[in-house]
Structures are given as C-alpha cells and as structure tokens.
Amino acid sequence: MAAAHVPVLLDRVLALFEPALSGGSAVLVDATVGLGGHADALLSAHPSLTLVGLDRDPDALARSGERLARHGDRVHLVHARYDEMPSVLTRLGHRATGSVDGVLMDLGVSSMQLDVAERGFSYSRDAPLDMRMDSTAELTAAEVLNTYPAEELARVLRDYGEERFARRIAAAVVTARAREPFTYSGRLVELLYETVPAASRRTGGHPAKRTFQALRIEVNGELEALRRALPAALSVLRVGGRIVVESYHSLEDRLVKRALVELAKSRTPPGVPVELPGHGPQLRLLTRGAELADEQEKEHNPRAASVRLRAAERILEAAA
C-alpha cells in the first residue's frame, strides 16, 4: 500500500521546502505523516534532515515506520494529533517555539483510510460506520447517527458538510433509527438516495459525499483540532522556516487562509507613518491564493483533484 501511495503535489512541496532545509542540519515536522510519502521524499532530498512525524492513526504510524526505517535515527514518529505539536517537540528535546525549519500538514482523510473498507470512510462500499482516524478514540459515526438529537445532527451536516438538505436528512435518520439503529454505511447511503432530491444528485455529485464528510469531521473533531494546530504550527517555526498546508475542502482551506493571511499583515496601527519595531508581518506568503493540481497530476493521482495548497515563510519571530 505504501508503495502504491502517491503523495499529492510532491514536486511542489519539495520545491517550497528546499530553501529552508538545504542549509545543513534541519528539523521538519510532518504533522500528518500518513503512509510517509512526503516524508520519505524530503528525507531523501535532505540527508541532514531530522523528521518528526505525527499521526493520530496507529496503523498509519506502523506503515510509515516501515517505509521510513531506512532513514534510521533521523526519524521520530509519535502517536499524536497535530495540535499537540509543541508538547511533542518539547518531549523530544526541542524548544516549543521557534525551533523547526519546516512544518507540513497534509489534511483530511488519508488514502489508506479510504482504501481499508472496514474503517468506514468510503460511501462506495458497505462497511461499519466507524470513521475514526484514531482507532483508540471512542466516538464513531454510528454513535453520532444513533444518539444525536435531530437539531444537533442537522447542525453537523450543515456546518461540516455544507449540506443543503441537512434538516431533511436529519429527520429521516431519526425516523429510521427508531426502527433499527444504524450500524453499516450501506443503509445510510440508501437513505440518502431516498432523501436527497434527484435534481440535486444530478448537479451536486454523490448524495452521500457531504454527509460522510460531515460525519468524519465530527467524529474526529477535525476543524477544532485544526483551529488549535495552525497557531501551534506557526509558533514552532524559526525565522526562515516554512509551512506548507494541503487542504481538501473549503472548510479547511478557509481556516488555513485566515491563519496565514493574519500573520502576513503589519500590526502597526493605521496612520502611523513608519513600521513600529516588532510590529511588522510575521509571515511572507509563498503562494498567490491557493494552488491547485494541474490536469496531469489529477489524472495521475485522483486524490489531487480537490487539493488546495498554501505556504508561507516566517520572517519575524513570533510575538510574545
């Protein structure tokens, strides 16, 4: 599986990190190491690089450990969520702020999680309604469907799936679960086919796409973790260090854009004729908006179809 895994926008990621990692010994945090595709390429390109790889998925860590074993003690893999980055670095002997040369965040569900049917992430195969990225966590998609009140379930579908028919779907789920609890994805997909109007299906893609996205985000607390992780990731960068983030839906990308753009602004009050010391922009944006994959990459790697890449370089120490 690792050999078949194709990292998204790999050449662009390598090019963006090159100036920050090529000066000798460097440290990079791969905040979502997954199957280790990006990590392997970065370690190969920079023989003096030390990589700290985080992932909440124990299976992913085991597989990436096998893939990255040839790099020896330059690799430190940790079972942790990306918002735990500063504490992980402290445990490994690095400062919690201003200590690393690069941070990579490849967000969303991984290829491995989609490909293993029993994880329940894909709506194309009937599987247990699990969707946990961390198999040691408690909340599952089945529990969300079977226990959330209709209003709360509608909120999840609306806010995390941007689902137009959130209330209608939530009401249908509550009615159906009263007869029999949801356990497998096939029954949910059937309900969505029956509930989402046919006209919407013709223009909006698979009727289960938005609901499955919403359930996955809720089960794993993805957006809440990302809101905490972005300032943490930016704080650990040294001056000259770079962050590269790959998002796969607009909810993630909005959070990333807001975090990067905010620190790329001056904090000198309007009307002051000169930049106040220490009040200049902390980041320099390296991408103009979000970069997308070209048609050749999308054809070669279907997962790249929805990617949005943003990157920035720290040019001023983090404000105290």
VOTOR-720149 format. One record per residue (C-alpha): x, y, z negated. Coordinates in steps of 0.001 Angstrom, whole numbers, plus 500000, padded with zeros to 6 digits. Each point is the difference from the previous one (the first is absolute). Example, Ala and Ser with C-alpha at 12.3 -4.5 7.8 and 13.67 -1.06 7.14 Angstrom:
c1, c2, c3
512300, 495500, 492200 $
501370, 503440, 500660 $
//
This chain:
c1, c2, c3
500000, 500000, 500000 $
502820, 502426, 499166 $
501669, 499298, 503323 $
496749, 500766, 501841 $
499346, 503181, 498005 $
500640, 503116, 502095 $
500683, 503161, 497944 $
497975, 502999, 501183 $
501948, 502854, 501688 $
503275, 498383, 498958 $
502271, 501997, 502325 $
498440, 503286, 498890 $
500345, 499061, 496325 $
503674, 499142, 500487 $
500642, 503282, 501821 $
498299, 502091, 497321 $
502030, 498426, 497196 $
503338, 500011, 501843 $
501220, 503465, 498815 $
499171, 499247, 496370 $
501502, 496505, 499845 $
503094, 500185, 502216 $
502321, 501897, 497656 $
501220, 496998, 498003 $
498378, 498404, 496956 $
496296, 500755, 499950 $
496865, 498824, 498227 $
496634, 499536, 501683 $
496696, 498988, 498431 $
497730, 497947, 502231 $
496820, 500581, 498033 $
498018, 497356, 501900 $
502628, 497461, 501012 $
497479, 497437, 501299 $
501748, 497419, 502173 $
503172, 502096, 500057 $
500111, 500948, 503678 $
500867, 503670, 499538 $
502248, 499161, 497039 $
501989, 497404, 501942 $
500610, 502417, 502880 $
501060, 502839, 497680 $
502390, 497776, 498047 $
501503, 498712, 503246 $
500436, 503526, 501375 $
501638, 501307, 496806 $
502481, 497521, 498443 $
500472, 502177, 496884 $
496279, 500380, 499328 $
498404, 498773, 496779 $
496294, 499286, 500365 $
497379, 499916, 497250 $
496945, 498203, 501330 $
496649, 500271, 498235 $
496816, 498071, 500679 $
496917, 499186, 497981 $
499596, 496702, 501891 $
502074, 497156, 498467 $
499708, 497934, 503197 $
501394, 502861, 502072 $
502919, 500402, 497596 $
500819, 496293, 500243 $
499996, 500094, 503793 $
501986, 503227, 500248 $
502464, 498584, 497472 $
500691, 497126, 502365 $
500370, 502333, 502962 $
502301, 502453, 498213 $
502102, 497432, 498125 $
502840, 500366, 502510 $
500556, 503568, 498776 $
500919, 498716, 496544 $
500149, 502319, 497019 $
499207, 503061, 502121 $
496312, 499052, 499597 $
497903, 500402, 496852 $
496393, 498803, 500326 $
497478, 500946, 497319 $
496365, 498999, 499482 $
498487, 503462, 499558 $
497655, 502511, 501584 $
501546, 502964, 501755 $
498716, 502463, 497398 $
502344, 498262, 497515 $
503044, 501056, 502042 $
501673, 502320, 497428 $
499780, 497443, 497186 $
501324, 497224, 502270 $
502983, 502157, 500978 $
500696, 500787, 496353 $
500006, 496280, 499147 $
502491, 499400, 502812 $
502354, 502705, 498688 $
499062, 502875, 502305 $
498701, 503391, 498926 $
496224, 500382, 500212 $
500401, 503207, 502033 $
502316, 501015, 502827 $
501834, 496682, 500201 $
499131, 498367, 503340 $
500761, 500745, 503630 $
496855, 498617, 501561 $
496469, 498837, 499277 $
497973, 497941, 502475 $
496280, 499435, 499502 $
498255, 497713, 502500 $
496465, 500196, 498635 $
496887, 497879, 500279 $
499486, 496267, 500348 $
502975, 498010, 501271 $
500126, 497628, 502940 $
500518, 497092, 497618 $
496922, 500885, 497961 $
497883, 500209, 503144 $
501376, 496763, 501408 $
499402, 497857, 496895 $
496266, 499294, 500252 $
499466, 499092, 496359 $
501051, 503496, 498890 $
496654, 501239, 501411 $
501277, 503196, 501661 $
498840, 499161, 503519 $
496370, 500080, 501092 $
500767, 497757, 502984 $
500168, 496801, 497894 $
497764, 498667, 497251 $
501997, 500081, 496783 $
499605, 500657, 496254 $
499209, 503650, 499273 $
503267, 500698, 498214 $
501970, 502902, 501602 $
502462, 500360, 497113 $
503437, 501145, 501114 $
501269, 498923, 496589 $
498693, 496501, 499328 $
500572, 500528, 496266 $
497435, 502845, 499890 $
496441, 499327, 498837 $
497598, 501949, 502216 $
498955, 498290, 503258 $
497780, 501064, 502886 $
497408, 497453, 498887 $
499796, 501649, 496576 $
499517, 503422, 501586 $
497190, 498706, 502209 $
498305, 498016, 497253 $
500219, 502406, 497058 $
500147, 503623, 501196 $
496691, 501912, 499808 $
498602, 501016, 503378 $
501008, 503664, 499591 $
503567, 499117, 499052 $
500299, 497515, 502839 $
498701, 502614, 502451 $
502596, 502475, 498695 $
502815, 497503, 500618 $
498811, 499336, 503553 $
499520, 503697, 500742 $
503183, 501351, 498405 $
502434, 497209, 500889 $
498493, 498648, 503198 $
498480, 503212, 501363 $
496957, 497831, 500668 $
496970, 501921, 501341 $
497616, 497265, 498860 $
501406, 499612, 496484 $
496651, 500271, 498200 $
498306, 497582, 502378 $
502788, 497439, 499632 $
500105, 500352, 496203 $
496253, 499438, 499757 $
500248, 496924, 502218 $
502850, 498591, 497901 $
498061, 500486, 496743 $
496947, 498246, 501465 $
502078, 497110, 501366 $
502055, 499457, 496839 $
496804, 499684, 497939 $
499310, 496816, 501977 $
503587, 498735, 499948 $
503316, 501625, 499024 $
502491, 500784, 502747 $
503016, 497678, 500044 $
501142, 499779, 503642 $
500582, 502656, 502638 $
497913, 498315, 502707 $
496747, 500703, 498185 $
500953, 503650, 499531 $
500863, 500354, 503695 $
496622, 498531, 500934 $
498245, 502489, 497717 $
501921, 502881, 501578 $
499024, 498890, 503504 $
496372, 500005, 498868 $
500224, 503337, 498176 $
502128, 502266, 502199 $
497988, 501245, 503023 $
500974, 498479, 503336 $
500572, 503429, 501562 $
502651, 500763, 497370 $
501677, 496647, 500606 $
500415, 500840, 503678 $
501941, 503207, 499267 $
501455, 499515, 496510 $
501777, 496676, 500332 $
499392, 496894, 497930 $
497246, 500624, 497420 $
502110, 498448, 497238 $
503131, 502088, 500576 $
499102, 502953, 497767 $
498429, 497892, 497238 $
503025, 497705, 499769 $
502332, 503011, 499897 $
497949, 501561, 497206 $
499909, 496808, 497933 $
503747, 499481, 500402 $
500773, 503559, 498908 $
497709, 499680, 496967 $
501350, 496611, 498923 $
503601, 501178, 500165 $
499528, 503607, 498848 $
501979, 501020, 503080 $
499174, 503691, 500231 $
500375, 500634, 496281 $
503383, 498273, 500055 $
501047, 501977, 503093 $
499032, 503304, 498343 $
502367, 499137, 497144 $
502671, 498446, 502204 $
500566, 502919, 502374 $
501244, 502507, 497387 $
501989, 497186, 498378 $
501638, 499117, 503321 $
500813, 503628, 500761 $
501461, 500565, 496549 $
502524, 497164, 500303 $
501509, 501413, 503219 $
503324, 501797, 499741 $
500642, 503110, 502093 $
500584, 498695, 503521 $
497940, 496898, 499285 $
497136, 499088, 502294 $
496532, 498489, 499655 $
498187, 498167, 502805 $
496354, 498980, 499575 $
497944, 497855, 502356 $
496229, 500226, 499438 $
497274, 498022, 501736 $
496813, 501924, 499351 $
499022, 503621, 499565 $
499463, 499800, 496225 $
503633, 499023, 499421 $
501318, 502437, 502575 $
498152, 502967, 498457 $
501625, 499327, 496625 $
503442, 499667, 501577 $
499580, 503161, 502087 $
498836, 502023, 496985 $
502919, 498853, 497821 $
502665, 500739, 502610 $
498578, 503287, 501257 $
499547, 501347, 496466 $
503707, 499580, 499189 $
501025, 501374, 503396 $
498521, 503397, 499022 $
501761, 502836, 498185 $
498858, 500618, 496426 $
501052, 503643, 500086 $
496872, 502104, 499290 $
498490, 501737, 503055 $
501274, 503551, 500433 $
503429, 499398, 498467 $
502445, 501105, 502733 $
502727, 497416, 499262 $
499965, 496319, 499110 $
500256, 499624, 496232 $
502809, 497674, 498855 $
498725, 496453, 499607 $
496640, 500883, 501571 $
500755, 499029, 503597 $
498554, 496941, 501741 $
501099, 496711, 498452 $
499471, 497994, 503190 $
500663, 500374, 503703 $
497452, 498204, 502149 $
501657, 497679, 502523 $
496898, 499227, 502055 $
497611, 502356, 501730 $
496717, 498723, 498635 $
499595, 496241, 499881 $
501914, 497971, 502567 $
498185, 497154, 501748 $
501255, 496857, 501688 $
500307, 500106, 503770 $
498130, 497605, 502269 $
502998, 497699, 500388 $
500329, 499524, 496245 $
496267, 499466, 499545 $
500049, 497328, 502678 $
502997, 498316, 498377 $
498719, 500396, 496434 $
496205, 500330, 499550 $
500396, 501152, 496379 $
501571, 503211, 501325 $
496749, 501059, 501673 $
498801, 502024, 496993 $
503311, 501120, 498482 $
500621, 503638, 499080 $
503611, 500752, 499049 $
501119, 503054, 498012 $
503470, 500795, 498677 $
501775, 502712, 498032 $
503425, 500862, 498586 $
500625, 501442, 496540 $
501820, 503331, 500341 $
499604, 501316, 496446 $
500113, 498185, 496673 $
496646, 499100, 498537 $
498498, 502738, 497839 $
500321, 499315, 496293 $
//
